[in-house]
Amino acid sequence: MPTLPITVVVAPVSAVPDGDGDLVLAVYRPGGSWLKRRLEASRPEEVAQQLLVDDGPQLVKDLTEWQPRLEPVRFEVLHDELHLLYTVAVPLSAPLLDSEGRLQDISEYKDDWTRLGRADVAADPLAGLTREHWRRNLQETDAVLSLLPKYFTSPQARSIYESLWGKELDPGNFTKWMVQQNRMCEVVEDAELSIRGELDAFAATRLARGRGLAGVSLAKAVPQSMIGVSPFIIAAGVLGAPLGTAVGAAAAGLVAYQAKPQPGRRPAWYTARRDPSHGHVLKHVYVPRPVWRH
């Protein structure tokens, strides 16, 4: 009995900053094409790992601090061929730089990153499977933490859910579910000091690798009102592009990110209570509660 050829497909998923500074969930498909490769003699996961290294987002290839966790989604028969779909959460800095290390805005990276909203995936079965996988993960586990930097705000986490469910969610209920009911994260005391220190440590480590620039300080260049605001902007100003842009973009994905200073009270910053790479099952599953309109 003849067997169908098997193709391994990888769907890198990231929280992508949109034009308003919110985070939306998107899948990496450069030029509208999936990362895929015919399975020959290797194990499927090894092929998937190599695909991510060879053809994944440029910045992901350079992040030695980041450890990918590939998740199998399912088998799907398409065009008389068996497809084995994997997905992986990548840092939100991944969409910010192009292959030449230049900073991009959403109008530029939208050709490579497809939003996983309902209308965006209707015609593509692989995108639909990826979307449903992440909806289930976000409802039942703390997978949202793998999509966020070490320090994040409640609105940033909530906007990822809003992008998948396609509705504005009640802020109070969401924060209560995340912080109190499931204890996924905790408030960071002295957040400004912590973020400044980690930005400095991150930059020093990255820049010291053969560049002799370990003394450069990102944090000292950050005004108090700009804590957490896109470190790639600050780094580019301090170090110059493209070096500063690349360092800052990596910091934005792994340390802290904020598109612009927020009016009013300074935001509360949170950090995960557990290692987000393990995907812990939640005690209370997520049930979307939209904002009430009067």
C-alpha positions as CSV (number, residue, x, y, z in Angstrom):
1,M,0.0,0.0,0.0
2,P,1.6,3.3,-1.0
3,T,2.2,5.9,1.7
4,L,1.8,9.6,1.4
5,P,5.0,11.8,1.4
6,I,5.4,13.7,4.7
7,T,6.2,17.4,4.8
8,V,7.3,19.1,8.1
9,V,5.9,22.6,8.6
10,V,7.0,25.1,11.3
11,A,4.7,27.9,12.4
12,P,6.8,30.5,14.4
13,V,4.3,32.6,16.4
14,S,5.1,36.0,18.0
15,A,3.3,38.8,19.8
16,V,3.6,41.5,17.1
17,P,3.3,45.2,18.0
18,D,0.6,46.7,15.9
19,G,0.3,50.3,14.8
20,D,-1.2,51.4,18.1
21,G,1.4,49.7,20.3
22,D,-0.8,46.8,21.3
23,L,0.4,43.2,20.8
24,V,-1.4,40.9,18.3
25,L,-0.6,37.3,17.7
26,A,0.9,36.6,14.3
27,V,2.6,33.7,12.5
28,Y,5.8,34.0,10.5
29,R,5.2,33.2,6.8
30,P,7.9,35.0,4.8
31,G,6.4,36.2,1.5
32,G,3.2,34.4,2.4
33,S,5.0,30.9,2.3
34,W,5.2,28.4,5.2
35,L,8.5,27.1,6.5
36,K,8.4,23.6,5.3
37,R,10.7,20.7,4.2
38,R,10.2,17.2,3.0
39,L,10.9,14.6,5.7
40,E,13.6,12.2,4.5
41,A,15.7,10.2,6.9
42,S,15.8,12.6,9.9
43,R,13.4,12.7,12.8
44,P,10.6,15.2,12.3
45,E,11.6,17.3,15.3
46,E,15.2,17.6,14.0
47,V,13.9,18.8,10.7
48,A,11.7,21.3,12.4
49,Q,14.6,22.6,14.5
50,Q,16.8,22.9,11.4
51,L,14.0,24.8,9.5
52,L,13.8,27.3,12.3
53,V,17.6,27.8,12.2
54,D,17.8,28.0,8.4
55,D,14.7,29.9,7.5
56,G,13.3,31.4,10.7
57,P,13.2,35.1,11.6
58,Q,16.6,36.7,11.4
59,L,16.8,37.9,15.0
60,V,15.8,34.4,16.3
61,K,19.0,33.0,14.8
62,D,21.1,35.4,16.8
63,L,19.5,35.0,20.2
64,T,21.7,32.5,22.1
65,E,19.7,33.5,25.3
66,W,16.5,32.1,23.8
67,Q,15.7,28.4,23.9
68,P,12.9,27.4,21.4
69,R,10.3,24.9,22.5
70,L,8.7,23.3,19.4
71,E,5.2,21.9,19.9
72,P,3.6,19.4,17.6
73,V,0.1,20.5,16.5
74,R,-1.3,17.7,14.3
75,F,-1.1,15.8,11.0
76,E,-3.1,17.3,8.1
77,V,-3.5,16.0,4.6
78,L,-3.2,18.8,2.0
79,H,-2.9,18.3,-1.8
80,D,-2.3,14.5,-1.4
81,E,0.5,15.1,1.0
82,L,0.7,14.5,4.7
83,H,1.8,17.6,6.6
84,L,3.2,17.5,10.2
85,L,2.7,20.9,11.7
86,Y,4.8,22.3,14.5
87,T,4.5,25.7,16.2
88,V,6.9,27.6,18.4
89,A,6.7,30.9,20.4
90,V,9.4,33.3,19.4
91,P,10.4,36.6,21.1
92,L,8.3,39.7,20.2
93,S,11.6,41.3,19.0
94,A,11.7,38.9,16.0
95,P,9.4,40.9,13.7
96,L,11.1,44.2,14.5
97,L,14.2,43.7,12.3
98,D,14.5,42.8,8.7
99,S,17.1,40.4,7.3
100,E,19.6,43.3,7.1
101,G,19.1,44.2,10.8
102,R,17.1,47.3,10.0
103,L,14.1,48.4,12.2
104,Q,10.7,47.8,10.6
105,D,7.2,49.0,11.4
106,I,4.0,47.0,10.9
107,S,3.5,48.2,7.3
108,E,6.8,46.5,6.4
109,Y,6.7,43.2,8.3
110,K,3.0,42.5,7.6
111,D,4.1,40.7,4.4
112,D,6.0,38.2,6.5
113,W,3.8,38.0,9.6
114,T,0.1,37.0,9.3
115,R,-2.2,38.0,12.1
116,L,-4.1,35.0,13.6
117,G,-7.4,36.8,13.8
118,R,-10.5,35.0,12.4
119,A,-10.6,36.8,9.0
120,D,-6.9,36.3,8.5
121,V,-6.9,32.5,8.7
122,A,-10.2,31.6,7.1
123,A,-8.7,30.5,3.8
124,D,-5.6,28.7,5.1
125,P,-6.1,25.5,7.0
126,L,-2.6,25.5,8.5
127,A,-3.1,29.0,9.8
128,G,-6.4,27.9,11.2
129,L,-4.9,24.9,13.0
130,T,-2.1,27.2,14.4
131,R,-4.7,29.7,15.7
132,E,-6.8,27.0,17.4
133,H,-3.7,25.5,19.0
134,W,-2.8,28.8,20.5
135,R,-6.3,29.6,21.6
136,R,-6.4,26.3,23.5
137,N,-3.0,26.9,24.9
138,L,-3.9,30.4,26.1
139,Q,-7.1,29.1,27.7
140,E,-5.7,26.1,29.5
141,T,-2.0,26.9,30.2
142,D,0.3,29.9,31.0
143,A,1.5,29.9,27.4
144,V,1.0,33.7,27.1
145,L,4.1,34.1,29.3
146,S,6.2,32.5,26.5
147,L,5.1,35.3,24.2
148,L,6.0,38.1,26.5
149,P,9.3,39.6,27.7
150,K,10.5,39.0,31.3
151,Y,8.8,42.2,32.4
152,F,5.4,43.0,31.0
153,T,2.1,44.8,31.7
154,S,-1.4,43.4,32.1
155,P,-2.6,45.3,29.0
156,Q,0.1,43.7,26.9
157,A,-0.9,40.2,28.0
158,R,-4.6,41.1,27.5
159,S,-4.1,42.4,24.0
160,I,-2.7,39.1,22.9
161,Y,-6.0,37.4,24.0
162,E,-8.0,40.2,22.4
163,S,-6.3,39.7,19.0
164,L,-7.2,35.9,19.1
165,W,-10.8,36.3,20.3
166,G,-11.5,39.4,18.3
167,K,-13.1,41.4,21.1
168,E,-12.2,43.9,23.7
169,L,-11.9,42.1,27.1
170,D,-12.7,43.5,30.5
171,P,-9.4,44.6,32.1
172,G,-10.3,44.0,35.7
173,N,-11.5,40.5,35.1
174,F,-8.5,39.6,33.0
175,T,-6.0,40.8,35.6
176,K,-7.8,39.0,38.4
177,W,-7.8,35.8,36.4
178,M,-4.1,36.1,35.5
179,V,-2.7,37.4,38.8
180,Q,-5.0,36.3,41.6
181,Q,-6.9,33.2,40.4
182,N,-4.0,31.5,38.6
183,R,-1.0,33.2,40.2
184,M,0.8,33.2,36.8
185,C,2.8,36.3,37.6
186,E,3.5,38.8,40.3
187,V,4.0,42.6,40.5
188,V,7.6,43.7,40.3
189,E,8.6,46.0,43.2
190,D,11.0,48.7,42.1
191,A,10.3,47.9,38.5
192,E,12.2,50.8,37.2
193,L,15.4,49.8,39.0
194,S,15.0,46.1,37.9
195,I,14.4,46.9,34.3
196,R,17.2,49.4,34.1
197,G,19.6,46.9,35.6
198,E,18.6,44.1,33.3
199,L,18.9,46.3,30.2
200,D,22.4,47.2,31.2
201,A,23.4,43.6,31.9
202,F,21.8,42.4,28.7
203,A,23.5,45.1,26.6
204,A,26.9,44.6,28.3
205,T,26.8,40.8,27.7
206,R,25.8,41.2,24.0
207,L,28.2,44.0,23.3
208,A,31.2,42.4,25.0
209,R,31.2,39.5,22.5
210,G,34.2,40.5,20.6
211,R,33.2,44.2,20.3
212,G,35.0,45.7,23.4
213,L,31.9,47.7,24.3
214,A,31.1,46.2,27.7
215,G,31.1,49.7,29.3
216,V,28.2,51.0,27.3
217,S,25.1,51.7,29.3
218,L,21.6,51.5,27.9
219,A,19.9,52.1,31.2
220,K,21.7,55.4,31.9
221,A,20.3,56.7,28.6
222,V,16.7,55.9,29.6
223,P,14.8,58.8,31.1
224,Q,12.6,57.8,34.0
225,S,9.4,58.4,32.0
226,M,10.6,56.0,29.3
227,I,11.2,52.9,31.4
228,G,10.2,49.9,29.3
229,V,9.8,52.0,26.2
230,S,11.1,50.1,23.1
231,P,14.8,49.6,24.1
232,F,15.7,49.3,20.4
233,I,14.9,53.0,20.0
234,I,17.1,53.9,23.0
235,A,19.9,51.6,21.9
236,A,19.9,52.9,18.4
237,G,20.3,56.4,19.8
238,V,23.1,55.5,22.2
239,L,25.1,53.1,20.0
240,G,24.0,54.0,16.5
241,A,22.4,51.7,13.9
242,P,22.6,48.9,13.0
243,L,24.5,47.7,16.2
244,G,22.3,49.6,18.6
245,T,19.1,48.6,16.8
246,A,19.9,44.9,16.9
247,V,20.9,45.0,20.6
248,G,17.9,47.1,21.5
249,A,15.4,44.9,19.6
250,A,16.7,41.8,21.3
251,A,16.3,43.6,24.7
252,A,12.7,44.5,23.7
253,G,11.8,40.9,23.2
254,L,13.6,39.4,26.2
255,V,13.6,42.1,28.9
256,A,10.8,44.7,28.5
257,Y,8.8,46.4,25.8
258,Q,6.5,49.4,25.6
259,A,5.6,51.2,22.4
260,K,5.4,54.7,24.0
261,P,5.0,56.4,27.4
262,Q,1.5,56.0,28.8
263,P,-0.4,59.0,30.1
264,G,-1.5,59.1,33.8
265,R,-0.2,56.6,36.4
266,R,2.8,54.5,35.5
267,P,1.9,51.0,34.6
268,A,2.3,48.1,37.0
269,W,5.0,45.7,35.7
270,Y,4.7,41.9,36.2
271,T,7.0,39.0,35.9
272,A,6.3,35.2,35.7
273,R,6.3,33.2,38.9
274,R,7.4,30.0,37.1
275,D,9.6,29.2,34.1
276,P,7.3,30.1,31.1
277,S,9.0,27.5,28.8
278,H,7.3,24.6,30.6
279,G,3.7,25.4,29.8
280,H,2.0,24.8,33.2
281,V,-1.7,23.8,33.2
282,L,-3.9,26.4,34.8
283,K,-6.3,25.8,37.7
284,H,-8.8,28.2,36.2
285,V,-9.3,28.0,32.4
286,Y,-9.8,31.3,30.6
287,V,-13.3,32.3,29.7
288,P,-13.4,35.6,27.7
289,R,-15.4,38.4,29.3
290,P,-16.0,41.3,27.0
291,V,-16.2,44.9,28.1
292,W,-19.7,45.9,29.0
293,R,-21.0,48.8,26.9
294,H,-23.6,51.1,28.4
